[in-house]
Amino acid sequence: MTHDAASAAWASIWYAGKRALVTGGTSGIGAGIARGLIEAGADVTIAGVGDAEIAAAATDPVLSKARAHKLDVRDGEAIRTLVDSLDGLDVVVNCAGVIRRGEELEPEVFQSVVDINLNGTMRVCSAARPLLAKTNGAIVNLASMLSFFGGGLVPGYAASKGGIAQLTKSLAIAYAGDGIRVNAIAPGWIATPLTAALQADPARSQPILSRTPLGRWGTPSDLLGGVLYLCSPAASFVTGTVLVIDGGYAIA
């Protein structure tokens, strides 16, 4: 049994037959969460922006069980078309995002990063709201430790993730009347393709590991338990929270 499967096994009674949409679900954190939902028995739709990622997901022994769609979260019409094609929806996990270290100091790049990470999340939430209202569904957004800290090389990413935290709280209020709970997870340093360059550079990786009390990089599967909890009946009175999952980095 994989790490994801072990984390998801306890949740199978809640997730069997549930319908989930994971944006950014073809790679990195999104793929890890999608795998866990699939192994917990959910009927999962994943969306990714690149043809290569879609093709890779089709060969993955777990992700291949999901329906995969190409989606640019900057395209509101494409998002609505995808959501309208679904029979129903119980869970939405917004993981689509980009980071452009150094380049984000240029206003045009800053704008693009915010449009994908923050505005894209809002577009998906808005499109999914009617279906989620029918099932008293749940949304989990992807915040970050940079929702709380500044990032000199990534002002667009940091601004977008700070916005995700506030968007999550605001939509939790706005959607409560529909029975929809809206929460977020804030990962620490997670080993994904987006952080590959940092992992490979000891001069940059070692300070991260030294500050992290648990002493290692996180993995996408480390985030799964938080998502499964927030979207489950165990969290039926939890909305508007940002759950930090960072190995202790923020408190060190």
Buried (B, 14 or more C-beta within 10 A) or exposed (E): EEBBBEBBBEBBEBBEEBBBBBBBBBBBBBBBBBBBBBBBBBBBBBBBBEEEBBEBBEEBEBBEEBEBBBBBBBEBEBBBEBBEEBEEBBBBBBBBBBBBBEBBBEEEBBEBBBBBBBBBBBBBBBBBBEBBBEBEBBBBBBBBBBBBEEBEEBBBBBBBBBBBBEBBBBBBEBBEEBEBBBBBBBBBBBBBEBBEEBBEEEEEBEEBBEBBEBEEBBBBBBBBBBBBBBBBEEBEEBBBBBBBBBBEBBEE
